[in-house]
């Protein structure tokens, strides 16, 4: 959506036409919300903006078929190393030499994804934040193999879609999640020890630190399964780091399929 709205030609690829229909509808709804604010007193200009943006988006279920005319690939599929590697390996065979590959992963190593291709110098991380149309930040990740030219292209692209890029080395969680996930886990441990209620911890961080959501609200919003997946992955990489220690309570909730907002219950009921 943000790429198309800033004048880029986009091909959105997913597993089925059904998913793509849903996605396109979602983008249209999202654009309507944006135009309500952006073109409050000019409804005609707003309608034109929506039409122009949607014209920039086509859809496909065949990534290999469309990659041959692509300058930039942004992968945002399931957070699974093997599945991502398979996709990149396939696309690498068919993409032009100049095409830059990127991943929107928040927890996996960009270097390991780049190693599944022959274009390690044209591979980086572009980590957008949810909801992307609203959030200004993009983390641009440079691996030891990413060329300066590729890195500059990714910084330029981020600015061209209206975002504020920050740059980070290929370290677990990059900047935001490396600080945010241990903070959320620390909140869970504080609650597990019985030192404070989850409600009071949330209120304290909202009113005392100015955070828009408390850590338990945020965990429920992110998804407890996603949070567990991230912390488990880091714990496997650095088993002696106390910040990455698993939480019995988080594990129990995930086992009970209480995954947060998306299932109607996590730390809170929805």
C-alpha positions in Angstrom: 0.0 0.0 0.0 2.6 2.6 1.0 4.8 1.6 -2.0 1.9 2.0 -4.4 0.7 5.2 -2.8 4.2 6.7 -3.4 4.1 5.9 -7.1 5.8 2.5 -7.2 4.5 -0.3 -9.4 3.8 -3.2 -7.0 3.0 -6.9 -7.6 1.5 -8.4 -4.5 2.1 -12.2 -4.3 0.3 -14.7 -2.1 -0.7 -18.3 -2.0 -4.2 -18.1 -3.4 -6.5 -15.7 -5.3 -8.9 -15.8 -2.4 -6.2 -14.4 0.0 -5.2 -11.8 -2.7 -8.8 -10.7 -3.0 -9.0 -10.2 0.7 -5.7 -8.3 0.8 -6.8 -6.0 -2.1 -10.0 -5.2 -0.2 -8.0 -4.6 2.9 -5.7 -2.1 1.1 -8.8 -0.3 -0.4 -10.3 0.0 3.1 -7.0 1.3 4.5 -6.7 3.8 1.7 -10.2 5.1 2.4 -9.2 5.7 6.0 -6.0 7.5 4.9 -7.8 9.8 2.4 -10.4 10.7 5.0 -7.7 12.4 7.0 -5.4 13.5 4.1 -8.1 14.9 1.8 -10.7 15.8 4.4 -12.0 18.9 2.4 -11.2 17.5 -1.1 -13.2 14.2 -1.6 -12.6 14.2 -5.4 -8.8 14.4 -4.9 -9.2 11.6 -2.3 -11.1 9.3 -4.7 -8.5 10.0 -7.4 -5.7 9.2 -5.0 -7.3 5.8 -4.2 -7.9 5.0 -7.8 -4.3 5.9 -8.8 -2.8 3.9 -5.9 -4.9 0.8 -6.7 -3.8 1.0 -10.4 -0.2 0.6 -9.2 -1.0 -2.8 -7.6 -1.4 -6.0 -9.5 -1.6 -9.5 -7.9 -0.2 -12.9 -8.6 0.1 -16.4 -7.0 3.3 -17.1 -9.0 6.3 -15.3 -7.5 8.7 -16.9 -10.0 6.7 -15.6 -13.0 6.7 -12.0 -11.8 10.2 -11.7 -10.3 12.0 -11.4 -13.7 10.7 -7.8 -14.1 11.3 -6.7 -10.5 13.9 -4.3 -9.0 13.1 -5.0 -5.3 11.7 -8.0 -3.5 10.3 -7.6 0.0 9.5 -10.9 1.6 6.9 -10.9 4.4 5.9 -14.6 4.7 5.7 -16.9 7.7 8.5 -16.5 10.3 10.2 -19.8 9.4 13.8 -20.0 8.3 13.4 -23.0 6.0 10.2 -21.7 4.3 11.9 -18.3 3.7 15.1 -19.9 2.4 13.2 -22.1 -0.1 11.4 -19.0 -1.4 14.6 -17.0 -1.8 16.5 -19.9 -3.4 13.7 -20.2 -6.0 13.5 -16.5 -6.7 17.3 -16.2 -6.9 17.3 -18.4 -10.0 14.8 -16.3 -11.9 15.4 -12.7 -10.7 17.6 -10.3 -12.8 21.1 -9.7 -11.6 20.4 -6.2 -10.3 17.3 -7.2 -8.3 17.7 -6.5 -4.5 16.2 -9.1 -2.1 15.0 -8.0 1.3 13.2 -9.6 4.2 10.7 -8.0 6.6 11.6 -10.5 9.3 11.7 -9.2 12.9 13.6 -12.1 14.5 15.5 -14.2 12.0 19.1 -13.5 10.9 19.3 -11.7 7.5 22.7 -13.2 6.9 21.3 -16.8 7.0 18.5 -15.8 4.6 21.0 -14.2 2.2 23.2 -17.3 2.3 20.4 -19.2 0.6 21.0 -17.1 -2.5 23.9 -16.1 -4.8 23.3 -12.4 -4.2 24.6 -11.8 -0.7 25.8 -8.3 -1.7 22.3 -7.5 -3.0 20.5 -8.7 0.1 19.4 -6.7 3.2 16.6 -6.3 5.8 13.7 -3.9 5.5 11.8 -4.2 8.7 8.5 -2.2 8.7 6.3 -1.7 11.7 2.6 -2.5 12.2 0.4 -0.9 11.1 2.7 0.1 8.2 0.6 3.0 6.8 0.7 4.7 10.2 4.2 3.8 11.5 7.0 6.0 10.2 9.9 3.7 11.1 11.8 1.2 8.9 14.9 -0.6 10.2 17.3 -1.1 7.3 19.6 -4.1 8.1 23.0 -4.3 6.6 24.8 -7.7 6.8 28.6 -8.0 6.5 28.1 -8.9 2.8 25.5 -6.2 1.9 27.2 -3.8 -0.5 27.2 0.0 0.1 25.2 0.5 -3.1 22.5 -1.9 -1.9 22.4 -0.3 1.5 22.0 3.2 0.0 19.3 1.9 -2.4 17.3 0.5 0.6 17.7 3.8 2.5 16.5 5.7 -0.5 13.5 3.4 -1.1 12.5 3.8 2.6 12.5 7.6 2.3 10.7 7.4 -1.1 7.8 5.6 0.5 7.6 8.3 3.2 9.3 6.5 6.0 12.2 7.4 8.4 14.8 4.7 8.0 17.3 3.8 10.8 20.2 1.5 10.2 21.3 -1.5 12.2 23.7 -4.4 11.9 22.4 -8.0 11.6 21.9 -8.6 15.3 19.0 -10.5 17.0 15.9 -8.3 17.0 17.7 -5.3 15.4 17.0 -2.2 17.4 13.3 -2.1 18.4 12.6 -5.8 19.2 16.0 -6.3 20.8 14.9 -3.7 23.4 11.2 -4.4 23.3 11.0 -8.2 23.6 13.2 -8.5 26.7 11.3 -5.6 28.3 8.0 -7.5 27.7 9.5 -10.7 29.0 10.8 -8.8 32.1 7.2 -7.6 32.7 5.9 -11.2 32.6 8.6 -12.3 35.1 7.6 -9.4 37.4 4.0 -10.6 37.3 5.1 -14.3 37.6 7.0 -13.5 40.8 3.8 -11.9 42.2 5.5 -8.5 42.6 2.7 -6.6 40.8 -0.6 -7.3 38.9 -0.5 -7.2 35.1 -3.1 -4.4 35.2 -0.9 -2.2 37.4 2.2 -3.0 35.4 0.4 -1.8 32.2 -0.9 1.4 33.9 2.6 2.1 35.3 4.3 1.8 31.9 1.6 3.9 30.1 1.5 6.7 32.7 5.1 6.5 33.9 7.0 5.9 30.7 4.5 7.4 28.2 4.1 4.1 26.3 0.8 3.9 24.3 0.2 0.3 25.5 1.4 -1.6 28.5 3.6 -4.7 28.1 0.7 -7.2 28.5 -1.6 -5.3 26.2 1.3 -5.2 23.7 2.0 -8.9 24.1 -1.7 -9.7 23.4 -1.6 -7.4 20.4 1.6 -8.9 18.9 0.4 -12.5 19.6 1.7 -14.7 22.4 2.7 -17.4 19.9 4.8 -14.8 17.9 6.5 -13.5 21.1 7.2 -17.1 22.2 8.6 -17.9 18.8 11.0 -14.9 19.0 12.2 -15.6 22.5 12.7 -19.3 21.9 14.8 -18.6 18.8 17.0 -16.1 20.7 17.3 -18.5 23.6 18.5 -21.2 21.3 21.1 -18.8 19.9 22.3 -17.5 23.3 21.2 -20.0 26.0 23.1 -18.3 28.8 21.6 -14.8 28.2 19.1 -14.2 31.1 17.2 -11.7 29.0 16.3 -14.5 26.5 15.1 -17.0 29.2 11.7 -18.6 28.4 8.7 -17.9 30.6 6.6 -20.8 32.0 3.5 -18.6 32.0 3.9 -17.5 28.4 4.5 -21.2 27.4 1.4 -22.3 29.3 -0.9 -19.7 27.6 0.4 -20.6 24.2 -0.2 -24.3 24.9 -3.8 -23.5 25.9 -4.1 -21.6 22.6 -4.7 -18.3 24.4 -2.7 -16.3 21.9 -3.9 -12.8 22.6 -6.3 -10.5 20.7 -6.6 -12.8 17.7 -8.0 -15.7 19.7 -10.1 -13.6 22.1 -7.9 -14.3 25.1 -4.3 -14.0 26.1 -3.2 -12.2 29.3 -6.6 -10.4 29.0 -10.0 -11.5 27.6 -11.3 -9.7 24.5 
